[in-house]
């Protein structure tokens, strides 16, 4: 029984990470940013209640991106259950049109 719960938690966590990555990819693409290392790292998991009162897990992931291809910046994404709640990016340099990442 415990093994099944652990496997279920791991599988659900993997699914939520894939959802987080999809949001990160879309956001970076829409802002003409380059996602570095094609990875995100889980920084925390907390139980909480959603707007309907259901118990869900709040997960925070961090990732790195670049606007110029030279400097690394940090971003954070937070999901409640499997729903995006927050996307934050550190302040970054907006390159001139001829310097933009393609």
C-alpha positions in Angstrom: 0.0 0.0 0.0 2.8 2.4 0.9 4.7 1.5 -2.2 1.7 2.3 -4.3 1.3 5.7 -2.7 5.0 6.5 -3.3 4.8 5.4 -6.9 1.6 7.4 -7.4 3.1 10.5 -5.8 6.2 10.2 -8.0 4.1 9.7 -11.2 1.9 12.7 -10.3 5.0 14.9 -9.5 6.5 14.0 -12.9 3.2 15.0 -14.6 3.1 18.3 -12.8 6.7 19.0 -13.7 5.9 18.4 -17.3 3.0 20.9 -17.0 5.4 23.4 -15.4 7.9 23.0 -18.2 5.2 23.5 -20.9 4.2 26.8 -19.2 7.9 27.8 -19.0 8.6 27.0 -22.6 5.5 29.0 -23.8 6.4 32.0 -21.7 10.0 32.1 -22.7 9.0 31.8 -26.4 6.4 34.5 -26.1 9.0 36.9 -24.5 11.8 35.9 -27.0 13.8 34.3 -24.2 16.1 31.3 -24.2 15.4 28.6 -21.6 18.8 27.5 -20.5 19.7 23.8 -19.8 16.1 22.8 -20.8 15.5 22.0 -17.1 13.6 23.1 -14.0 14.4 22.2 -10.4 11.8 21.6 -7.7 12.4 23.9 -4.8 9.5 23.1 -2.5 6.3 21.2 -2.0 3.6 22.4 0.5 0.1 21.1 1.2 -2.6 23.8 0.9 -6.3 24.2 0.2 -7.4 25.4 -3.3 -10.3 27.8 -3.9 -12.8 25.0 -3.6 -11.3 23.9 -0.3 -9.7 20.7 -1.7 -6.3 19.7 -0.4 -3.7 20.1 -3.1 0.1 20.4 -3.3 1.7 23.7 -4.0 5.0 23.2 -5.9 7.6 25.8 -6.7 10.1 25.3 -9.5 13.1 27.4 -10.6 14.7 27.7 -14.0 17.3 29.8 -15.8 16.9 31.8 -18.9 18.7 34.3 -21.0 17.6 37.3 -23.1 21.0 37.7 -24.9 22.5 34.3 -24.8 25.3 35.6 -22.6 23.8 36.2 -19.1 21.8 33.8 -16.9 18.7 35.0 -15.1 16.5 33.1 -12.7 12.8 32.4 -13.1 10.2 30.8 -10.8 7.0 29.1 -11.5 4.4 28.0 -8.9 1.6 25.5 -9.4 -1.3 24.7 -7.1 -2.2 21.1 -7.9 -1.6 21.1 -11.7 -2.7 24.7 -12.2 -0.3 27.5 -12.9 -0.6 30.2 -10.2 2.5 32.4 -10.6 5.4 33.0 -13.1 8.2 35.3 -12.0 11.3 36.3 -13.9 14.2 38.3 -12.5 14.8 41.6 -14.2 16.7 41.1 -17.4 18.2 43.1 -20.2 16.0 43.5 -23.3 18.4 43.4 -26.2 18.2 45.7 -29.2 16.4 44.2 -32.2 19.6 43.2 -34.0 20.9 41.4 -30.8 17.8 39.4 -30.0 18.1 35.6 -29.7 16.7 33.8 -32.7 
